[in-house]
Amino acid sequence: MNERERYMATLRFERPDRVPYDPGHGRESTLAAWHTQGLPPHVTDYHTYIRKSIGVSDEAVSHMDRVDYGVAFTMIPEFEEKIIEERANSRVVQDWKGNICEIGKEFTPRYLRWAPDFVTRTWIKCPVETREDWPDIARRYDPDDPQRWPDDFDARCRQLRDRDYLIGLGFPGPFWQLREWLGFENLCMLFLDDPAFVRDMIDLWRRFVATLLERIFAAEPPDYIMINEDMAYKQHAMISPDMCREFLSPTWRHWGSLCKNAGVFYEVDSDGFIEELVPVWLEAGIQSNSPVEVAAGNDLPAMRKRFDTRMAYRGGIDKRAIAAGGQTLCDEIARLKPVIDAGGYVPSCDHGVPADVAWPNFVEYCRQLAQVTGWL
């Protein structure tokens, strides 16, 4: 099997030759720490380095030149990224989405675009604070804007037809997107204070994304789509399952029907404790979830017993156990082995790999992961 076939067979509870080998990724601070702990200074592709070091076959990944669709799901035009104010230990910045927030002195606005590292921020102002702000934001989501579609879109799609690697599309779900426009507290209050306005914004986002998906699916469907929908705390979801059904499920279902008709796998990404949200996602046609954070209380073996083969998962390996290493790491891999063996699960770190995971422990984790997934 190639990378693409193996990944999709696993998520669909079929019988792959081996489980995909996908340890997870560090951020800038993680890589900087690793370069002081044994990773050679010149190495940036640490996954290839580890695979060669521990003897994982090159079959684990595709070696074709990778192509993506190049379609922009973001606003056009964007806001200017800029530093508004320098403070003693922080700076106030405007990001490309029009949010104004305070971040650490060591960061610039680019860290709010691609998240190359873990950045804590304090929100000051969001682009939609009243109904009067909405038209200026809404105009930025024209699916027909020529800047949204690359000139070589058709050529990219032709290249993708012969791929042996996994290709997906990721974009915000309705909760995530409205939170970007309104801010978390304002969004939560607006569900009660002006639900009609919330529905108007959700409807624009539903139609905008659906239009892009329909065009892409008609040209060359991806293997999966992932909606980014961080909407849970450590013990509960940010809004109730009933409120999800009322406001969010119609959009999730609409996109899900497009995926089903095109044979595209449908995944949702949400941090936090997600078990009470899984039934709602299943109703909407969602087939998989990541990253299944252990620190948030998610118990993957228990979730597998409850939801059986209706839900697949990616992630789920406790980053704290990777950092601890030793017997703690061995116990964590053993805890998840029955789920790995049962299928429908690609084991990986349950979020970005933080800098407290030392390089020797990460290498040992990769070795154990390769063993339990059949690569060693």
C-alpha positions as CSV (number, residue, x, y, z in Angstrom):
1,M,0.0,0.0,0.0
2,N,1.1,3.6,-0.6
3,E,0.7,6.4,2.0
4,R,-2.7,7.5,0.7
5,E,-4.2,4.0,0.5
6,R,-2.8,3.1,4.0
7,Y,-4.2,6.2,5.7
8,M,-7.6,6.0,4.2
9,A,-7.9,2.2,4.8
10,T,-7.1,2.8,8.5
11,L,-9.6,5.6,9.0
12,R,-12.3,3.5,7.3
13,F,-11.7,0.5,9.5
14,E,-10.4,-1.5,6.7
15,R,-7.2,-3.8,6.7
16,P,-4.1,-1.7,5.9
17,D,-0.8,-3.5,5.5
18,R,0.5,-1.3,8.4
19,V,-0.9,1.5,10.5
20,P,0.2,5.0,9.3
21,Y,3.4,6.2,11.0
22,D,2.6,9.8,12.1
23,P,4.4,10.9,15.3
24,G,3.3,14.5,15.2
25,H,5.2,17.8,14.9
26,G,7.0,20.2,17.1
27,R,7.0,24.0,16.9
28,E,9.9,26.5,16.6
29,S,10.7,26.4,20.3
30,T,10.6,22.6,20.2
31,L,13.0,22.4,17.3
32,A,15.3,24.9,19.0
33,A,15.4,22.8,22.1
34,W,16.1,19.6,20.2
35,H,19.1,21.2,18.5
36,T,20.7,21.6,21.9
37,Q,19.8,18.0,23.0
38,G,21.2,15.8,20.3
39,L,19.5,16.7,17.0
40,P,22.3,17.9,14.6
41,P,22.1,21.7,14.1
42,H,21.8,21.4,10.3
43,V,18.8,19.0,10.5
44,T,15.4,20.6,10.1
45,D,13.6,17.6,8.6
46,Y,13.7,15.7,11.8
47,H,11.1,13.1,10.8
48,T,13.3,11.8,7.9
49,Y,16.3,11.9,10.2
50,I,14.5,9.8,12.8
51,R,13.1,7.3,10.3
52,K,16.6,6.7,9.0
53,S,18.0,6.5,12.5
54,I,15.6,3.9,13.8
55,G,15.1,1.9,10.6
56,V,11.6,2.8,9.5
57,S,11.0,2.0,5.8
58,D,10.8,4.8,3.2
59,E,7.4,3.3,2.4
60,A,6.0,5.2,5.4
61,V,5.8,8.4,3.4
62,S,5.3,9.4,-0.2
63,H,8.3,10.7,-2.1
64,M,6.3,12.3,-4.9
65,D,6.4,16.1,-5.3
66,R,3.4,17.3,-3.4
67,V,0.8,19.6,-4.9
68,D,-2.1,21.4,-3.2
69,Y,-5.1,23.1,-4.6
70,G,-3.9,26.6,-3.9
71,V,-7.5,27.8,-3.2
72,A,-7.9,30.5,-0.5
73,F,-10.6,30.0,2.1
74,T,-9.5,33.2,3.9
75,M,-10.8,36.7,3.6
76,I,-9.9,38.8,0.6
77,P,-8.7,41.5,1.1
78,E,-6.9,40.8,4.3
79,F,-6.2,43.4,7.0
80,E,-2.7,44.8,7.3
81,E,-0.5,42.9,9.7
82,K,1.1,45.5,11.9
83,I,2.5,46.4,15.4
84,I,0.3,49.1,16.9
85,E,2.1,49.6,20.2
86,E,5.3,48.5,21.9
87,R,4.9,48.0,25.6
88,A,7.5,47.1,28.3
89,N,7.1,43.3,28.1
90,S,4.6,42.9,25.2
91,R,3.3,44.4,22.0
92,V,-0.2,45.2,20.7
93,V,-0.6,44.0,17.1
94,Q,-3.3,43.7,14.4
95,D,-3.4,40.4,12.6
96,W,-4.5,39.6,9.0
97,K,-8.1,38.9,10.2
98,G,-8.5,42.3,11.8
99,N,-8.1,41.2,15.4
100,I,-6.2,43.4,17.7
101,C,-4.5,41.6,20.6
102,E,-1.5,41.7,23.0
103,I,1.3,39.2,22.6
104,G,4.7,38.6,24.0
105,K,7.6,40.8,23.0
106,E,9.3,37.8,21.3
107,F,6.5,37.4,18.8
108,T,5.4,39.3,15.7
109,P,2.0,39.3,13.9
110,R,3.1,36.5,11.6
111,Y,2.8,34.1,14.6
112,L,-0.9,34.7,14.5
113,R,-1.1,33.6,10.9
114,W,0.5,30.2,10.8
115,A,1.2,29.4,14.5
116,P,4.8,28.4,14.1
117,D,5.0,28.4,17.9
118,F,2.7,28.4,20.9
119,V,1.5,32.0,21.4
120,T,-0.6,33.2,24.3
121,R,-2.5,36.4,23.5
122,T,-5.0,38.8,25.1
123,W,-7.8,39.9,22.8
124,I,-8.5,43.6,22.7
125,K,-10.8,44.1,19.7
126,C,-12.4,41.9,17.1
127,P,-13.5,43.0,13.6
128,V,-17.2,42.5,14.2
129,E,-18.5,44.3,17.3
130,T,-21.8,45.5,16.0
131,R,-24.1,44.7,13.0
132,E,-22.7,47.8,11.4
133,D,-19.3,46.1,11.2
134,W,-20.6,43.0,9.4
135,P,-21.0,44.3,5.8
136,D,-17.2,45.1,5.6
137,I,-16.3,41.6,6.7
138,A,-19.0,39.8,4.6
139,R,-17.7,41.5,1.4
140,R,-14.3,39.8,1.9
141,Y,-15.8,36.3,1.3
142,D,-16.7,36.4,-2.3
143,P,-16.2,32.8,-3.7
144,D,-15.8,34.2,-7.2
145,D,-13.0,36.6,-6.4
146,P,-10.3,35.6,-8.9
147,Q,-7.6,36.0,-6.3
148,R,-9.1,33.1,-4.5
149,W,-8.4,30.6,-7.3
150,P,-4.8,30.0,-8.6
151,D,-4.3,30.5,-12.4
152,D,-3.0,26.9,-12.6
153,F,-5.9,25.3,-10.6
154,D,-6.8,22.9,-13.4
155,A,-3.2,21.8,-13.8
156,R,-2.9,21.2,-10.1
157,C,-6.0,19.0,-10.2
158,R,-4.6,17.0,-13.1
159,Q,-1.4,16.4,-11.1
160,L,-3.4,15.4,-8.0
161,R,-5.2,12.6,-9.9
162,D,-2.1,10.4,-9.9
163,R,-1.0,11.1,-6.3
164,D,0.1,8.4,-3.9
165,Y,0.0,10.8,-0.9
166,L,-2.8,12.0,1.3
167,I,-4.4,15.4,0.4
168,G,-7.0,17.3,2.5
169,L,-8.6,20.6,2.9
170,G,-8.8,22.4,6.2
171,F,-10.9,25.4,7.1
172,P,-12.8,26.8,10.1
173,G,-16.1,25.5,11.1
174,P,-19.0,27.9,11.9
175,F,-18.2,28.2,15.6
176,W,-14.5,28.8,15.0
177,Q,-15.1,31.3,12.2
178,L,-17.7,33.3,14.1
179,R,-15.4,33.4,17.1
180,E,-12.7,34.9,14.9
181,W,-15.0,37.6,13.8
182,L,-16.7,38.4,17.1
183,G,-14.5,37.1,19.9
184,F,-15.4,34.2,22.2
185,E,-17.4,36.1,24.8
186,N,-19.3,38.2,22.3
187,L,-20.2,35.2,20.3
188,C,-21.5,33.3,23.3
189,M,-23.6,36.3,24.4
190,L,-24.9,36.8,20.8
191,F,-26.3,33.3,20.7
192,L,-28.8,34.6,23.3
193,D,-29.0,38.3,22.5
194,D,-29.3,38.2,18.7
195,P,-29.6,34.7,17.4
196,A,-30.9,36.0,14.1
197,F,-27.6,37.8,13.5
198,V,-25.7,34.7,14.5
199,R,-27.7,32.7,11.9
200,D,-27.0,35.3,9.2
201,M,-23.2,35.0,9.8
202,I,-23.3,31.2,9.9
203,D,-25.3,31.1,6.7
204,L,-22.8,33.2,4.8
205,W,-20.0,31.0,6.0
206,R,-22.0,27.8,5.1
207,R,-22.7,29.0,1.6
208,F,-19.2,30.4,1.0
209,V,-17.4,27.1,2.0
210,A,-20.0,25.0,0.2
211,T,-19.4,26.9,-3.1
212,L,-15.6,26.3,-2.9
213,L,-16.0,22.7,-2.0
214,E,-18.5,22.0,-4.8
215,R,-16.0,23.5,-7.4
216,I,-13.0,21.6,-5.9
217,F,-14.9,18.3,-5.6
218,A,-16.0,18.6,-9.2
219,A,-12.5,19.1,-10.4
220,E,-10.6,16.6,-8.2
221,P,-11.9,15.5,-4.8
222,P,-9.4,15.5,-1.9
223,D,-9.1,12.5,0.4
224,Y,-10.6,14.3,3.3
225,I,-11.7,17.6,4.7
226,M,-11.1,18.8,8.2
227,I,-13.1,21.5,9.8
228,N,-11.3,23.3,12.6
229,E,-13.8,23.7,15.4
230,D,-12.0,24.2,18.7
231,M,-15.0,24.4,21.0
232,A,-14.3,22.5,24.3
233,Y,-12.8,23.2,27.7
234,K,-11.2,20.6,30.0
235,Q,-14.5,19.2,31.3
236,H,-17.3,20.4,28.9
237,A,-18.0,21.9,25.5
238,M,-18.0,25.7,25.2
239,I,-21.7,25.6,24.2
240,S,-24.2,22.9,24.9
241,P,-24.9,20.0,22.6
242,D,-28.4,21.3,22.2
243,M,-27.1,24.7,21.1
244,C,-24.8,22.9,18.7
245,R,-27.7,21.1,17.1
246,E,-29.7,24.3,16.8
247,F,-27.0,26.6,15.4
248,L,-24.1,24.6,14.0
249,S,-25.4,21.2,12.9
250,P,-27.2,22.5,9.8
251,T,-23.9,23.7,8.4
252,W,-22.0,20.6,9.5
253,R,-24.7,18.4,7.8
254,H,-24.6,20.5,4.6
255,W,-20.9,20.1,4.2
256,G,-21.2,16.5,5.2
257,S,-23.7,15.7,2.4
258,L,-21.2,17.3,-0.1
259,C,-18.5,15.0,1.2
260,K,-20.6,11.9,1.2
261,N,-21.7,12.5,-2.4
262,A,-18.1,13.0,-3.5
263,G,-16.6,10.1,-1.5
264,V,-14.6,12.5,0.7
265,F,-13.8,11.6,4.3
266,Y,-15.1,14.1,6.9
267,E,-13.1,15.0,10.0
268,V,-13.4,17.6,12.7
269,D,-10.6,19.0,14.8
270,S,-11.4,20.2,18.3
271,D,-9.2,20.6,21.4
272,G,-10.6,20.0,24.9
273,F,-13.0,17.3,26.2
274,I,-15.1,16.3,23.2
275,E,-17.0,13.2,24.3
276,E,-20.3,15.0,24.7
277,L,-19.9,16.5,21.2
278,V,-19.2,13.3,19.4
279,P,-22.9,12.2,19.2
280,V,-23.8,15.6,17.6
281,W,-20.9,15.2,15.1
282,L,-22.0,11.7,14.2
283,E,-25.5,13.0,13.5
284,A,-24.0,15.5,11.1
285,G,-22.1,12.8,9.2
286,I,-18.6,13.5,10.7
287,Q,-16.4,10.4,10.6
288,S,-13.3,11.2,12.5
289,N,-11.9,13.5,15.2
290,S,-8.5,14.8,16.3
291,P,-6.4,15.5,18.3
292,V,-8.1,13.7,21.3
293,E,-6.3,15.5,24.1
294,V,-5.7,13.3,27.1
295,A,-5.1,16.1,29.6
296,A,-8.6,17.4,28.8
297,G,-10.1,14.1,30.1
298,N,-10.6,12.2,26.8
299,D,-10.2,8.5,27.3
300,L,-9.8,7.0,23.9
301,P,-10.3,3.3,24.8
302,A,-13.5,4.3,26.6
303,M,-14.7,6.4,23.7
304,R,-14.0,3.5,21.3
305,K,-16.2,1.2,23.5
306,R,-19.0,3.8,23.5
307,F,-19.0,4.9,19.9
308,D,-17.5,1.7,18.3
309,T,-16.6,2.0,14.6
310,R,-18.9,5.0,14.1
311,M,-16.0,7.4,14.8
312,A,-12.3,7.2,13.8
313,Y,-9.6,9.2,15.6
314,R,-6.2,10.7,15.0
315,G,-3.9,11.8,17.8
316,G,-4.6,10.6,21.3
317,I,-1.1,9.9,22.7
318,D,-0.5,12.0,25.8
319,K,2.2,14.6,25.2
320,R,2.9,14.5,29.0
321,A,3.8,10.8,28.7
322,I,6.1,11.5,25.8
323,A,7.8,14.2,27.9
324,A,8.1,11.8,30.9
325,G,9.6,9.0,28.8
326,G,10.6,5.7,30.5
327,Q,7.9,3.5,31.9
328,T,5.3,6.3,31.7
329,L,5.7,6.3,27.9
330,C,5.6,2.5,27.7
331,D,2.4,2.4,29.7
332,E,0.8,5.1,27.4
333,I,1.6,3.1,24.3
334,A,0.3,-0.1,25.9
335,R,-2.9,1.7,26.9
336,L,-3.6,2.6,23.3
337,K,-2.5,-0.6,21.6
338,P,-5.9,-2.3,21.7
339,V,-7.4,0.8,19.9
340,I,-4.5,0.7,17.3
341,D,-5.1,-3.0,16.7
342,A,-8.8,-2.6,16.3
343,G,-8.4,0.0,13.4
344,G,-9.9,3.3,12.8
345,Y,-7.1,5.1,14.6
346,V,-3.9,6.8,13.5
347,P,-1.9,7.3,16.8
348,S,0.0,10.5,17.1
349,C,0.8,13.2,19.7
350,D,-2.4,14.7,21.0
351,H,-1.4,18.2,19.8
352,G,1.7,20.0,18.8
353,V,4.8,18.5,20.4
354,P,5.9,21.0,23.1
355,A,9.4,22.0,24.0
356,D,9.4,20.0,27.3
357,V,9.6,16.8,25.2
358,A,13.3,16.2,25.2
359,W,14.9,15.0,22.0
360,P,16.0,11.6,23.3
361,N,12.5,11.0,24.6
362,F,10.9,12.0,21.3
363,V,13.2,9.5,19.5
364,E,12.3,6.7,21.9
365,Y,8.6,7.6,21.4
366,C,9.0,7.4,17.7
367,R,10.7,4.0,18.0
368,Q,7.9,2.6,20.2
369,L,5.3,4.1,17.9
370,A,7.0,2.4,14.9
371,Q,6.9,-0.9,16.7
372,V,3.2,-0.8,17.7
373,T,2.2,0.3,14.2
374,G,4.1,-2.5,12.4
375,W,7.0,-0.5,11.0
376,L,9.7,-2.2,13.2
